[in-house]
Amino acid sequence: MTLRRCLVMLAVLGLVLGMACKKESAKVSSEMETARKIAKLEQDINGKQDQMNGLLQKYVQEGGKDVGAVMGQTLTPEQKAMLEQKLQKEEGIGYRDLVSDILKKQKEVEDLKVQVQDLEKKLPSAVTVKRGDKHVDIAMSYLTKEKGLDANTAKKLVMQVNLMDELVPGFKVWNFYDNGVFGTFVTQGDASVSPYHVVQKAKQELVAAKDTAIKQRDELSKEKTTLLEQVSDLEKRRDSLNQEVTMLQAEREDLLKKMQDLQNISDDLKAKLNSVFYRIGDRQALIKSGVVEDPWYGQPRLKNFDEANFPDHLDLRSSDTIVFTAQQAGVPKIQKIKIAPGNVYKIDVDYASVISPDGAQATVRLMNKDKFKADRTMIILVN
């Protein structure tokens, strides 16, 4: 999973949800709230299943081998019947409380699953995710095939909601539509992992990448300190060897030059570590050149990550603003601006743009500097 994809994933109690609308819909709001309740119940089920699994392991460790292999987190009907019979006959009195606790947890899980089933009956049918399914495709299919919307209208609605990039087989995708209002929601369904844990894993990968960058920065700092210490030692030797002052002076000048070169390299590395690299250009020209891709069913994304494709950079330590002209962008007039990859950078959330009234100049302000610094590259698409 790339950093770009990590950054767009949203975690809300193990679910991904979104609602696209310019007006209110009591029906969609109610259905979304029901989906939230399902997600909360699934979270409770996972917790109780973990507790029951711990009890089963303890039961087996204490000699209760007649329960059979502990598979998964729930009891098979045969295992449940055997434990109920043991409890009724008061066999294995040493296990009585433990068996009772296991059956109690099993009952709690079953009751919660019934609640989930009851809530699901109140909603339109969900799509059970199969390997390779994409949230955007599921949403588009629902709006065009089930609700009869044209592709352009459906695309506009889909692009306004939060979509989950990483769907796991078994997840359930709920789609709701009413009078121009579209909502979508992902719950765990039959999957072994919750949407929340998928999102958390993505966040952890992002944190690991950040830690690596910090480690590299610290190593550069240590190297610089070592070099400075070497220069200091050489200068002390120069003072103690006056008879070789000419030779030492030449060595000193050479070392100072190297030190300056290293300082320049260090400054350049620091600038690069704290910069976002970008390119400004006409959208159609960039698409034709193979630098970006802007499909009708998704956000614009980068296709070619060669360093040459990002000739400009902005040091985020000292600035957050990029100002350019229509001539620099290669267009007669600036009419519209967006940043690729679009699934990473959100307008009015991560950045904002202002176009002069005559379209001759534009300003892009990076509002979420940490995101741009972490992702490193972007393309400013004009028109």
Protein Blocks (a to p, Z undefined) as FASTA:
>chain_A
ZZklmmmpcceehiacddddfbdcfklmmmmmmmmmmmmmmmmmmmmmmmmmmmmmmmmm
nopamnopaehjbdcfklmmmmmmmmmnopakllmmmmmmmmmmmmmmmmmmmmmmmmmm
mpccdddddehiafklmmmmmmmmmnopafklmmmmmmmpccdfbacehiacddddeehi
acddddfklafbdfklmmmmmmmmmmmmmmmmmmmmmmmmmmmmmmmmmmmmmmmmmmmm
mmlmmmmmmmmmmmmmmmmmmmmmmmmmmmmmmcccdddddfklmmmnomaccdfkbccd
dfblcfklmmbccdfkloccdcddfklnopabdfbdcdddfklmcghklpccdddfklpa
ccdddfblmlmmmnopacddeZZ
